[in-house]
Amino acid sequence: MISTRAATTPRNAGATVALGALCGLAWAAAFRAVMSEFAGYGSQVAWVDTFVAILLPGLVVGSLLAWAHVIRLSGGRRGWRWLGAAPAAFAVAPMLLPGAVVALLTQGLGGGAVAVALLAIGGGFAISGLGPLWARIVCGVISALLIVGITITTFFIAGPRLAVTEPRGVWVALLAFSLLTLLAIASSIPFRPVVEARDAGRVVAASERPETDR
């Protein structure tokens, strides 16, 4: 819920968003390394495919989630919950590349990006603590299955090189698991209850405030 009082933006909002952008960029670069391991020795780094379709969405998502954090700590704003859809950028950006939609529909290429976006949004909602319990359970189960599924796929997607018996395979699987889990946790920010500083810095959750003040 959003406070009826005018929300104020902290003076360090710019720094927070910049830090979020940096974190998002680092996340995307790390996940690009996972994708490179999946592709094997034939992996190539291209300007558009890597920087526009992967790194740029990471920067955008990190910025938007950080902005959601700023808004959440300043009492919330009308429509700010829509920032919960920010991870969709990971699925949309690759689809803007020439031939990407056709490849998705005919060969399934790009489906991994869609799965990442879905598990991030669904997982974030599931652990936010807001919304119907049944809906959070459903989203949580689906997101967990996607995370586990992608992690296990590591051991089969590149043959013996990433087998479960190989140190490299376990390392890549752990990297993929930790990155996806971290993304889901970060994506919960726009779904969490707003907070408001009161009484000399005491932080009060929106759920704790009187009904007339939400």
Residue frames as a rotation matrix with the C-alpha (Angstrom) as fourth column:
MET 1
0.578 0.816 0.000 0.00
0.816 -0.578 0.000 0.00
0.000 0.000 -1.000 0.00
ILE 2
-0.328 -0.682 0.654 1.10
0.668 -0.657 -0.350 3.57
0.668 0.322 0.671 -0.58
SER 3
-0.452 0.106 -0.886 1.15
0.770 -0.456 -0.447 6.24
-0.451 -0.884 0.125 2.10
THR 4
0.550 0.722 0.421 -1.21
0.830 -0.530 -0.174 9.14
0.097 0.445 -0.890 1.52
ARG 5
0.616 -0.407 -0.675 1.54
0.081 -0.819 0.568 11.48
-0.784 -0.405 -0.471 2.60
ALA 6
0.865 -0.323 -0.383 3.76
-0.483 -0.334 -0.810 13.01
0.134 0.885 -0.445 -0.03
ALA 7
0.771 -0.630 0.088 6.66
0.593 0.762 0.259 10.71
-0.231 -0.148 0.962 -0.73
THR 8
0.721 -0.622 -0.305 10.09
-0.608 -0.779 0.152 12.25
-0.332 0.075 -0.940 -0.62
THR 9
0.847 -0.493 -0.197 13.08
0.200 0.640 -0.742 11.06
0.492 0.590 0.641 -2.60
PRO 10
0.675 -0.653 -0.344 16.30
0.463 0.011 0.886 10.57
-0.575 -0.757 0.310 -0.59
ARG 11
0.678 -0.465 -0.570 19.19
-0.596 -0.801 -0.056 12.80
-0.430 0.377 -0.820 -1.59
ASN 12
-0.420 -0.889 0.182 21.36
-0.625 0.429 0.652 9.77
-0.658 0.160 -0.736 -2.31
ALA 13
0.552 0.732 0.399 18.85
-0.175 0.570 -0.803 8.32
-0.815 0.373 0.443 -4.77
GLY 14
0.729 -0.317 -0.607 21.19
-0.670 -0.150 -0.727 8.92
0.140 0.937 -0.322 -7.70
ALA 15
-0.357 -0.921 0.153 24.01
-0.930 0.337 -0.143 7.02
0.080 -0.193 -0.978 -6.01
THR 16
-0.202 0.376 0.904 21.65
-0.402 0.810 -0.426 4.15
-0.893 -0.449 -0.013 -5.16
VAL 17
0.836 0.545 -0.054 20.46
-0.233 0.266 -0.935 3.86
-0.496 0.795 0.350 -8.76
ALA 18
0.392 -0.781 -0.486 24.05
-0.859 -0.123 -0.496 4.04
0.328 0.613 -0.719 -10.03
LEU 19
-0.536 -0.565 0.627 25.05
-0.773 0.627 -0.097 1.26
-0.338 -0.537 -0.773 -7.66
GLY 20
0.236 0.717 0.655 22.08
-0.208 0.696 -0.687 -0.80
-0.949 0.026 0.313 -8.82
ALA 21
0.853 0.032 -0.521 23.13
-0.520 -0.045 -0.853 -0.28
-0.051 0.998 -0.022 -12.44
LEU 22
-0.136 -0.985 -0.106 26.65
-0.960 0.158 -0.231 -1.46
0.244 0.070 -0.967 -11.60
CYS 23
-0.445 0.042 0.894 25.31
-0.506 0.812 -0.290 -4.54
-0.739 -0.582 -0.340 -9.82
GLY 24
0.627 0.757 0.184 23.02
-0.216 0.396 -0.893 -5.31
-0.748 0.520 0.412 -12.74
LEU 25
0.602 -0.499 -0.624 25.88
-0.760 -0.117 -0.639 -4.96
0.246 0.859 -0.450 -15.20
ALA 26
-0.485 -0.812 0.326 28.09
-0.874 0.466 -0.139 -7.24
-0.039 -0.352 -0.935 -13.11
TRP 27
-0.061 0.557 0.828 25.28
-0.334 0.770 -0.543 -9.79
-0.941 -0.310 0.139 -12.85
ALA 28
0.861 0.453 -0.233 24.71
-0.336 0.162 -0.928 -9.80
-0.382 0.877 0.292 -16.60
ALA 29
0.217 -0.870 -0.443 28.43
-0.910 -0.016 -0.414 -10.11
0.353 0.493 -0.795 -17.32
ALA 30
-0.576 -0.398 0.714 28.66
-0.695 0.699 -0.170 -13.06
-0.431 -0.594 -0.679 -14.93
PHE 31
0.268 0.751 0.603 25.64
-0.162 0.652 -0.740 -14.74
-0.950 0.100 0.296 -16.50
ARG 32
0.731 -0.120 -0.672 27.18
-0.682 -0.097 -0.725 -14.18
0.022 0.988 -0.153 -19.92
ALA 33
-0.406 -0.912 0.050 30.10
-0.912 0.401 -0.092 -16.28
0.064 -0.083 -0.995 -18.67
VAL 34
-0.302 0.406 0.863 27.63
-0.286 0.825 -0.488 -19.05
-0.909 -0.394 -0.133 -17.79
MET 35
0.760 0.633 -0.151 26.15
-0.285 0.116 -0.952 -18.86
-0.585 0.766 0.268 -21.28
SER 36
0.273 -0.764 -0.585 29.63
-0.940 -0.083 -0.330 -19.04
0.203 0.640 -0.741 -22.75
GLU 37
-0.658 -0.493 0.569 30.30
-0.646 0.758 -0.091 -22.22
-0.386 -0.428 -0.817 -20.78
PHE 38
0.199 0.820 0.536 27.03
-0.156 0.567 -0.809 -23.68
-0.968 0.077 0.241 -22.03
ALA 39
0.839 0.150 -0.523 28.02
-0.506 -0.137 -0.852 -22.95
-0.199 0.979 -0.039 -25.62
GLY 40
0.676 -0.638 0.370 31.45
0.516 0.767 0.380 -24.49
-0.526 -0.066 0.848 -25.20
TYR 41
-0.306 -0.947 -0.093 34.44
0.537 -0.253 0.805 -23.78
-0.786 0.197 0.586 -27.39
GLY 42
-0.398 0.218 0.891 32.23
0.878 -0.192 0.438 -22.42
0.266 0.957 -0.115 -30.14
SER 43
0.468 0.606 -0.643 31.12
0.788 -0.616 -0.006 -19.49
-0.399 -0.504 -0.766 -27.98
GLN 44
-0.395 -0.541 0.743 31.59
0.797 -0.604 -0.016 -16.09
0.457 0.586 0.669 -29.59
VAL 45
-0.116 0.295 -0.949 31.31
0.677 -0.676 -0.292 -12.58
-0.727 -0.676 -0.121 -28.18
ALA 46
-0.314 0.111 0.943 29.58
0.848 -0.413 0.331 -10.14
0.426 0.904 0.035 -30.53
TRP 47
-0.976 -0.122 0.178 28.95
0.053 -0.935 -0.351 -6.45
0.209 -0.333 0.919 -30.01
VAL 48
-0.366 0.914 0.175 25.19
-0.713 -0.396 0.579 -6.52
0.598 0.087 0.797 -30.48
ASP 49
0.252 0.519 -0.817 24.38
0.041 0.838 0.544 -9.97
0.967 -0.170 0.190 -29.10
THR 50
-0.218 -0.434 -0.874 26.45
0.861 0.336 -0.382 -9.49
0.460 -0.836 0.300 -25.95
PHE 51
-0.936 -0.299 -0.185 26.33
0.352 -0.807 -0.474 -5.78
-0.008 -0.509 0.861 -25.19
VAL 52
-0.678 0.729 0.097 22.82
-0.631 -0.644 0.431 -4.93
0.377 0.231 0.897 -26.41
ALA 53
0.131 0.816 -0.563 20.95
-0.371 0.566 0.736 -8.16
0.920 0.112 0.376 -25.71
ILE 54
0.297 -0.069 -0.952 22.61
0.683 0.712 0.161 -9.13
0.667 -0.699 0.259 -22.40
LEU 55
-0.582 -0.653 -0.484 24.69
0.801 -0.360 -0.478 -6.45
0.138 -0.666 0.733 -20.70
LEU 56
-0.822 0.309 0.479 22.39
-0.200 -0.943 0.265 -3.50
0.533 0.122 0.837 -21.44
PRO 57
0.257 0.951 -0.172 19.29
-0.103 0.204 0.974 -5.26
0.961 -0.232 0.151 -20.03
GLY 58
0.096 -0.292 -0.952 21.32
0.894 0.446 -0.046 -6.12
0.437 -0.846 0.304 -16.93
LEU 59
-0.889 -0.458 -0.002 22.19
0.426 -0.826 -0.371 -2.47
0.168 -0.330 0.929 -16.44
VAL 60
-0.494 0.786 0.373 18.58
-0.405 -0.587 0.701 -1.40
0.770 0.195 0.608 -16.98
VAL 61
0.373 0.657 -0.655 17.14
0.266 0.601 0.754 -4.03
0.889 -0.455 0.049 -14.63
GLY 62
-0.260 -0.566 -0.782 19.66
0.929 0.075 -0.363 -3.17
0.265 -0.821 0.506 -11.92
SER 63
-0.947 -0.084 0.311 18.81
0.056 -0.994 -0.098 0.53
0.318 -0.075 0.945 -12.23
LEU 64
-0.178 0.974 0.142 15.06
-0.401 -0.203 0.893 -0.06
0.899 0.102 0.426 -12.06
LEU 65
0.364 0.283 -0.887 15.28
0.589 0.668 0.455 -2.37
0.722 -0.688 0.077 -9.05
ALA 66
-0.622 -0.628 -0.467 17.48
0.774 -0.402 -0.490 0.15
0.120 -0.666 0.736 -7.27
TRP 67
-0.796 0.413 0.443 14.96
-0.284 -0.901 0.329 2.88
0.535 0.137 0.834 -8.08
ALA 68
0.242 0.891 -0.385 12.24
0.000 0.397 0.918 0.65
0.970 -0.222 0.096 -6.64
HIS 69
-0.068 -0.370 -0.926 14.34
0.922 0.330 -0.200 0.37
0.380 -0.868 0.319 -3.48
VAL 70
-0.951 -0.287 0.111 14.53
0.243 -0.922 -0.300 4.16
0.188 -0.258 0.948 -3.24
ILE 71
-0.381 0.889 0.252 10.77
-0.473 -0.422 0.773 4.52
0.794 0.176 0.582 -3.70
ARG 72
0.248 0.472 -0.846 10.05
0.408 0.741 0.533 1.74
0.878 -0.478 -0.009 -1.20
LEU 73
-0.331 -0.484 -0.810 12.10
0.933 -0.041 -0.356 3.48
0.139 -0.874 0.465 1.48
SER 74
-1.000 -0.020 0.002 10.40
0.020 -0.995 -0.098 6.81
0.004 -0.098 0.995 0.83
GLY 75
-0.531 0.846 0.053 6.81
-0.330 -0.149 -0.932 5.68
-0.781 -0.512 0.358 1.35
GLY 76
-0.382 0.369 0.847 5.97
0.732 0.681 0.034 4.36
-0.565 0.633 -0.530 -2.12
ARG 77
-0.688 0.211 -0.694 4.38
-0.484 -0.847 0.221 6.06
-0.541 0.488 0.685 -5.13
ARG 78
0.415 0.908 0.055 1.43
-0.476 0.268 -0.837 5.46
-0.775 0.321 0.544 -7.37
GLY 79
0.927 0.093 -0.363 2.18
-0.368 0.413 -0.833 2.71
0.072 0.906 0.417 -9.87
TRP 80
0.095 -0.993 0.062 5.65
-0.995 -0.095 0.009 1.91
-0.003 -0.063 -0.998 -8.53
ARG 81
0.195 0.034 0.980 4.80
-0.362 0.931 0.039 -1.80
-0.912 -0.362 0.194 -8.22
TRP 82
0.979 0.190 -0.079 5.08
-0.132 0.284 -0.950 -2.03
-0.158 0.940 0.303 -12.01
LEU 83
0.220 -0.969 -0.114 8.84
-0.962 -0.196 -0.189 -1.91
0.161 0.151 -0.975 -11.50
GLY 84
0.094 -0.111 0.989 8.42
-0.488 0.861 0.143 -5.55
-0.868 -0.497 0.027 -10.52
ALA 85
0.884 0.276 0.377 8.25
0.187 0.531 -0.827 -6.28
-0.428 0.802 0.418 -14.24
ALA 86
0.510 -0.740 -0.439 11.77
-0.768 -0.622 0.156 -4.93
-0.388 0.258 -0.885 -14.77
PRO 87
-0.315 -0.719 0.620 13.37
-0.302 0.695 0.652 -8.39
-0.900 0.018 -0.436 -15.28
ALA 88
0.616 0.599 0.512 11.21
0.333 0.392 -0.858 -8.76
-0.714 0.699 0.042 -18.39
ALA 89
0.622 -0.465 -0.630 13.95
-0.713 -0.669 -0.210 -6.75
-0.324 0.580 -0.747 -20.10
PHE 90
-0.413 -0.806 0.424 16.05
-0.548 0.592 0.592 -9.93
-0.727 0.012 -0.686 -20.14
ALA 91
-0.195 0.426 0.883 13.41
0.561 0.787 -0.256 -11.57
-0.804 0.446 -0.393 -22.35
VAL 92
0.783 0.599 -0.166 12.43
0.249 -0.547 -0.800 -8.56
-0.570 0.585 -0.577 -24.46
ALA 93
0.323 -0.719 -0.616 15.89
-0.652 -0.641 0.405 -7.31
-0.686 0.271 -0.676 -25.47
PRO 94
-0.656 -0.615 0.438 17.03
-0.107 0.650 0.753 -10.53
-0.747 0.447 -0.492 -27.22
MET 95
0.002 0.758 0.652 13.72
0.747 0.432 -0.505 -10.66
-0.665 0.488 -0.565 -29.09
LEU 96
0.704 0.224 -0.674 14.50
-0.126 -0.894 -0.429 -7.30
-0.699 0.387 -0.601 -30.70
LEU 97
-0.416 -0.903 -0.105 17.44
-0.379 0.068 0.923 -8.79
-0.826 0.424 -0.371 -32.59
PRO 98
-0.095 0.366 -0.926 16.83
-0.995 -0.019 0.094 -9.65
0.017 0.930 0.366 -36.28
GLY 99
-0.124 0.130 -0.984 15.24
-0.465 0.868 0.173 -13.07
0.876 0.479 -0.048 -36.67
ALA 100
-0.901 -0.310 0.304 15.03
-0.397 0.305 -0.866 -13.69
0.176 -0.900 -0.398 -32.92
VAL 101
-0.167 0.922 0.350 11.26
-0.834 0.057 -0.549 -14.09
-0.526 -0.384 0.759 -32.76
VAL 102
0.508 0.315 -0.801 11.24
-0.774 0.575 -0.265 -16.54
0.377 0.755 0.536 -35.68
ALA 103
-0.417 -0.764 -0.492 14.06
-0.366 0.637 -0.679 -18.53
0.832 -0.103 -0.545 -34.06
LEU 104
-0.780 0.191 0.596 12.12
-0.587 0.110 -0.802 -18.68
-0.219 -0.975 0.026 -30.79
LEU 105
0.185 0.981 0.050 8.93
-0.854 0.186 -0.486 -19.88
-0.487 0.047 0.872 -32.44
THR 106
0.674 0.090 -0.733 10.55
-0.621 0.606 -0.497 -22.39
0.399 0.791 0.464 -34.80
GLN 107
0.067 -0.770 -0.635 13.61
0.028 0.637 -0.770 -23.62
0.997 0.034 0.064 -32.87
GLY 108
0.782 0.306 -0.543 13.01
0.524 0.151 0.838 -22.56
0.338 -0.940 -0.042 -29.28
LEU 109
-0.299 -0.954 0.003 16.13
0.847 -0.267 -0.460 -20.39
0.440 -0.135 0.888 -29.30
GLY 110
-0.626 0.048 0.779 15.82
-0.219 -0.969 -0.116 -17.61
0.749 -0.243 0.617 -26.73
GLY 111
0.418 0.843 -0.340 13.56
0.084 0.336 0.938 -19.61
0.904 -0.421 0.070 -24.46
GLY 112
-0.090 -0.549 -0.831 16.21
0.922 0.270 -0.278 -19.46
0.377 -0.791 0.481 -21.75
ALA 113
-0.913 -0.236 0.334 15.95
0.151 -0.954 -0.261 -15.67
0.380 -0.188 0.906 -21.60
VAL 114
-0.075 0.970 0.230 12.19
-0.436 -0.240 0.867 -15.94
0.897 -0.035 0.441 -21.16
ALA 115
0.428 0.192 -0.883 12.69
0.538 0.732 0.419 -18.49
0.727 -0.654 0.210 -18.36
VAL 116
-0.594 -0.721 -0.356 15.13
0.744 -0.324 -0.584 -16.18
0.306 -0.612 0.729 -16.57
ALA 117
-0.760 0.366 0.537 12.65
-0.324 -0.930 0.174 -13.29
0.563 -0.042 0.825 -16.70
LEU 118
0.250 0.944 -0.217 9.78
-0.274 0.284 0.919 -15.46
0.929 -0.170 0.330 -15.46
LEU 119
0.243 -0.194 -0.951 11.68
0.773 0.631 0.068 -17.00
0.587 -0.751 0.303 -12.56
ALA 120
-0.820 -0.570 0.042 12.92
0.454 -0.694 -0.558 -13.57
0.347 -0.439 0.829 -11.50
ILE 121
-0.534 0.697 0.479 9.47
-0.571 -0.714 0.404 -11.97
0.624 -0.058 0.780 -11.44
GLY 122
0.436 0.756 -0.489 7.71
-0.169 0.602 0.781 -15.01
0.884 -0.258 0.390 -10.02
GLY 123
-0.003 -0.535 -0.845 10.41
0.804 0.501 -0.320 -15.69
0.594 -0.680 0.429 -7.46
GLY 124
-0.882 -0.329 0.339 10.50
0.129 -0.858 -0.497 -12.07
0.454 -0.395 0.799 -6.39
PHE 125
-0.127 0.928 0.349 6.75
-0.671 -0.340 0.659 -12.03
0.730 -0.151 0.666 -5.85
ALA 126
0.398 0.321 -0.860 6.87
0.194 0.886 0.421 -15.33
0.897 -0.334 0.290 -3.99
ILE 127
-0.146 -0.566 -0.812 9.32
0.922 0.219 -0.319 -14.17
0.358 -0.795 0.489 -1.33
SER 128
-0.514 -0.060 0.855 8.01
0.080 -0.997 -0.022 -10.61
0.854 0.057 0.517 -1.03
GLY 129
-0.871 0.241 -0.428 5.54
0.467 0.136 -0.874 -11.38
-0.152 -0.961 -0.231 1.76
LEU 130
-0.497 0.737 -0.457 2.71
-0.532 -0.675 -0.510 -9.55
-0.685 -0.011 0.728 -0.02
GLY 131
-0.383 0.447 -0.808 -0.17
-0.847 0.180 0.501 -10.91
0.369 0.876 0.310 -2.04
PRO 132
0.672 0.730 0.124 -2.35
-0.728 0.621 0.289 -14.02
0.134 -0.285 0.949 -1.74
LEU 133
0.031 -0.690 0.723 -0.51
-0.696 0.505 0.511 -16.92
-0.718 -0.519 -0.464 -0.13
TRP 134
0.494 0.212 0.843 -1.67
0.281 0.879 -0.386 -19.40
-0.823 0.427 0.374 -2.76
ALA 135
0.991 -0.124 0.058 -0.38
0.009 -0.364 -0.931 -17.19
0.136 0.923 -0.360 -5.56
ARG 136
0.379 -0.906 0.189 3.00
-0.925 -0.373 0.067 -16.78
0.010 -0.201 -0.980 -3.87
ILE 137
0.103 -0.301 0.948 3.25
-0.343 0.884 0.318 -20.54
-0.934 -0.358 -0.012 -3.37
VAL 138
0.786 0.250 0.566 2.48
0.407 0.480 -0.777 -21.24
-0.466 0.841 0.275 -7.04
CYS 139
0.873 -0.487 0.024 4.96
-0.330 -0.626 -0.706 -18.63
0.359 0.609 -0.708 -8.23
GLY 140
0.256 -0.807 0.532 7.57
-0.906 -0.007 0.424 -19.86
-0.338 -0.591 -0.733 -5.78
VAL 141
0.318 -0.083 0.945 7.24
0.031 0.997 0.077 -23.49
-0.948 0.005 0.319 -6.91
ILE 142
0.920 0.059 0.387 7.44
0.382 0.071 -0.921 -22.55
-0.082 0.996 0.043 -10.60
SER 143
0.718 -0.685 0.122 10.44
-0.618 -0.708 -0.341 -20.27
0.321 0.169 -0.932 -10.03
ALA 144
0.188 -0.647 0.738 12.23
-0.729 0.411 0.547 -22.88
-0.658 -0.642 -0.395 -7.94
LEU 145
0.551 0.079 0.831 11.65
0.329 0.894 -0.303 -25.51
-0.767 0.440 0.467 -10.61
LEU 146
0.960 -0.209 0.188 13.06
0.096 -0.382 -0.919 -23.20
0.264 0.900 -0.347 -13.28
ILE 147
0.461 -0.833 0.307 16.14
-0.886 -0.450 0.110 -22.42
0.046 -0.323 -0.945 -11.19
VAL 148
0.116 -0.387 0.915 16.77
-0.410 0.820 0.399 -26.08
-0.905 -0.421 -0.064 -10.42
GLY 149
0.775 0.263 0.574 16.03
0.356 0.569 -0.741 -27.06
-0.522 0.779 0.348 -14.00
ILE 150
0.867 -0.499 0.012 18.53
-0.310 -0.557 -0.771 -24.59
0.391 0.664 -0.637 -15.46
THR 151
0.236 -0.804 0.547 21.11
-0.934 -0.031 0.357 -25.64
-0.270 -0.594 -0.758 -12.88
ILE 152
0.230 -0.094 0.969 20.74
-0.091 0.989 0.117 -29.35
-0.969 -0.115 0.219 -13.64
THR 153
0.976 0.172 0.134 20.77
0.123 0.075 -0.990 -28.66
-0.180 0.982 0.053 -17.39
THR 154
0.492 -0.862 -0.126 24.38
-0.854 -0.505 0.125 -27.57
-0.171 0.046 -0.984 -16.91
PHE 155
-0.173 -0.619 0.766 25.45
-0.510 0.722 0.469 -31.19
-0.843 -0.309 -0.440 -16.58
PHE 156
0.097 0.303 0.948 23.89
0.534 0.788 -0.306 -32.25
-0.840 0.536 -0.086 -19.89
ILE 157
0.854 0.416 -0.312 24.05
0.026 -0.634 -0.773 -29.25
-0.519 0.652 -0.553 -22.22
ALA 158
0.529 -0.735 -0.425 27.76
-0.848 -0.452 -0.276 -29.37
0.011 0.506 -0.862 -23.04
GLY 159
0.601 -0.258 -0.756 28.58
-0.149 0.894 -0.423 -33.05
0.785 0.367 0.499 -22.83
PRO 160
0.485 -0.451 -0.749 31.41
0.774 0.621 0.126 -34.52
0.408 -0.641 0.650 -20.71
ARG 161
-0.409 -0.730 0.548 33.10
0.393 -0.682 -0.617 -31.13
0.824 -0.037 0.566 -20.34
LEU 162
-0.496 0.318 0.808 30.43
-0.709 -0.685 -0.166 -29.98
0.501 -0.655 0.566 -17.84
ALA 163
0.027 0.488 -0.872 29.50
0.158 0.860 0.486 -33.36
0.987 -0.151 -0.054 -16.42
VAL 164
0.817 0.390 0.425 28.53
-0.343 -0.265 0.901 -33.59
0.464 -0.882 -0.082 -12.76
THR 165
0.797 -0.574 -0.190 31.76
0.582 0.645 0.495 -35.51
-0.162 -0.505 0.848 -12.14
GLU 166
-0.043 -0.819 0.572 33.88
0.826 -0.351 -0.441 -32.64
0.562 0.453 0.692 -13.49
PRO 167
-0.379 -0.166 -0.910 34.97
0.773 -0.597 -0.213 -29.68
-0.508 -0.785 0.355 -11.32
ARG 168
-0.999 -0.013 -0.038 34.16
-0.011 -0.817 0.577 -27.33
-0.039 0.577 0.816 -14.19
GLY 169
-0.438 0.897 -0.057 30.62
0.291 0.202 0.935 -28.65
0.851 0.393 -0.349 -14.43
VAL 170
0.092 0.439 -0.894 29.96
0.986 0.083 0.142 -28.23
0.137 -0.895 -0.425 -10.72
TRP 171
-0.674 -0.418 -0.609 31.46
0.519 -0.855 0.012 -24.74
-0.526 -0.308 0.793 -10.78
VAL 172
-0.925 0.356 0.131 29.25
-0.096 -0.553 0.827 -23.61
0.367 0.753 0.546 -13.69
ALA 173
-0.140 0.921 -0.364 26.17
0.575 0.375 0.727 -25.16
0.806 -0.108 -0.581 -12.07
LEU 174
-0.050 0.063 -0.997 26.84
0.970 -0.235 -0.063 -23.38
-0.238 -0.970 -0.050 -8.79
LEU 175
-0.908 -0.308 -0.285 27.47
0.227 -0.932 0.284 -20.11
-0.353 0.193 0.915 -10.61
ALA 176
-0.683 0.717 0.138 24.19
0.029 -0.163 0.986 -20.42
0.730 0.677 0.090 -12.52
PHE 177
0.039 0.722 -0.691 22.26
0.826 0.366 0.429 -21.38
0.563 -0.588 -0.582 -9.37
SER 178
-0.298 -0.219 -0.929 23.66
0.838 -0.527 -0.144 -18.53
-0.458 -0.821 0.341 -7.29
LEU 179
-0.995 -0.086 -0.054 23.10
0.047 -0.861 0.507 -15.91
-0.090 0.501 0.860 -10.00
LEU 180
-0.467 0.884 0.016 19.50
0.154 0.064 0.986 -16.96
0.871 0.463 -0.166 -10.63
THR 181
0.100 0.474 -0.875 18.71
0.953 0.208 0.221 -17.11
0.287 -0.856 -0.431 -6.92
LEU 182
-0.612 -0.412 -0.675 20.26
0.606 -0.793 -0.065 -13.70
-0.508 -0.449 0.735 -6.37
LEU 183
-0.933 0.298 0.202 18.21
-0.026 -0.614 0.789 -12.27
0.359 0.730 0.581 -9.23
ALA 184
-0.087 0.954 -0.286 14.99
0.523 0.288 0.802 -13.61
0.848 -0.080 -0.524 -7.73
ILE 185
-0.036 0.009 -0.999 15.85
0.983 -0.182 -0.037 -12.10
-0.182 -0.983 -0.002 -4.34
ALA 186
-0.871 -0.346 -0.349 16.66
0.282 -0.933 0.222 -8.71
-0.403 0.095 0.910 -5.88
SER 187
-0.774 0.605 0.186 13.46
0.059 -0.224 0.973 -8.84
0.631 0.764 0.138 -7.94
SER 188
-0.120 0.748 -0.652 11.41
0.936 0.305 0.178 -9.02
0.332 -0.589 -0.737 -4.74
ILE 189
-0.846 -0.323 -0.424 12.14
0.481 -0.805 -0.348 -5.36
-0.229 -0.498 0.836 -3.94
PRO 190
-0.833 0.540 0.120 9.20
-0.401 -0.739 0.542 -3.85
0.382 0.403 0.832 -5.88
PHE 191
-0.050 0.856 -0.515 6.80
0.062 0.518 0.853 -6.37
0.997 0.010 -0.079 -4.30
ARG 192
-0.520 -0.237 -0.821 7.83
0.771 0.284 -0.570 -5.80
0.368 -0.929 0.035 -0.69
PRO 193
0.553 0.749 -0.364 5.90
0.833 -0.492 0.253 -3.57
0.010 -0.443 -0.896 1.77
VAL 194
0.213 -0.447 0.869 6.81
0.187 -0.854 -0.486 0.10
0.959 0.266 -0.098 1.67
VAL 195
0.070 -0.242 -0.968 8.53
0.997 0.042 0.061 1.58
0.026 -0.969 0.244 4.70
GLU 196
0.492 0.149 0.858 8.54
0.228 -0.973 0.038 5.07
0.840 0.177 -0.513 6.11
ALA 197
-0.566 -0.760 -0.320 10.99
0.576 -0.086 -0.813 6.74
0.590 -0.645 0.486 8.46
ARG 198
0.478 0.721 0.501 9.30
-0.020 -0.561 0.827 8.01
0.878 -0.406 -0.254 11.62
ASP 199
0.996 0.032 0.084 10.17
-0.082 -0.042 0.996 8.90
0.035 -0.999 -0.039 15.15
ALA 200
0.432 -0.902 0.008 13.82
-0.817 -0.387 0.428 9.83
-0.383 -0.192 -0.904 14.68
GLY 201
-0.410 -0.715 -0.567 14.71
-0.906 0.391 0.162 7.14
0.106 0.580 -0.808 12.20
ARG 202
-0.480 0.293 0.827 12.44
-0.218 0.873 -0.436 4.34
-0.850 -0.390 -0.356 13.34
VAL 203
-0.821 0.158 -0.549 11.36
-0.539 0.107 0.836 2.43
0.191 0.982 -0.002 10.25
VAL 204
-0.341 0.809 0.478 7.73
-0.384 0.344 -0.857 1.38
-0.858 -0.476 0.194 10.18
ALA 205
-0.931 0.055 0.362 6.39
0.324 0.582 0.745 -1.11
-0.169 0.811 -0.560 7.66
ALA 206
-0.706 0.708 0.009 3.25
-0.558 -0.563 0.610 -0.14
0.437 0.425 0.793 5.78
SER 207
-0.141 0.658 -0.739 1.47
0.201 0.750 0.630 -3.18
0.969 -0.060 -0.238 7.22
GLU 208
-0.469 -0.116 -0.876 2.06
0.868 0.122 -0.481 -1.77
0.163 -0.986 0.043 10.73
ARG 209
-0.997 0.067 0.036 0.52
-0.071 -0.991 -0.110 1.62
0.028 -0.112 0.993 10.06
PRO 210
-0.363 0.932 0.008 -3.12
0.002 0.009 -1.000 2.48
-0.932 -0.363 -0.005 10.73
GLU 211
-0.079 0.404 0.911 -5.47
0.884 0.452 -0.124 1.81
-0.462 0.795 -0.393 7.80
THR 212
0.865 0.483 -0.134 -6.02
0.387 -0.814 -0.434 5.52
-0.319 0.323 -0.891 7.23
ASP 213
0.460 -0.782 -0.421 -2.30
-0.540 -0.622 0.566 6.04
-0.705 -0.033 -0.708 6.78
ARG 214
-0.183 -0.532 0.827 -1.68
0.336 0.757 0.561 3.41
-0.924 0.381 0.041 4.08
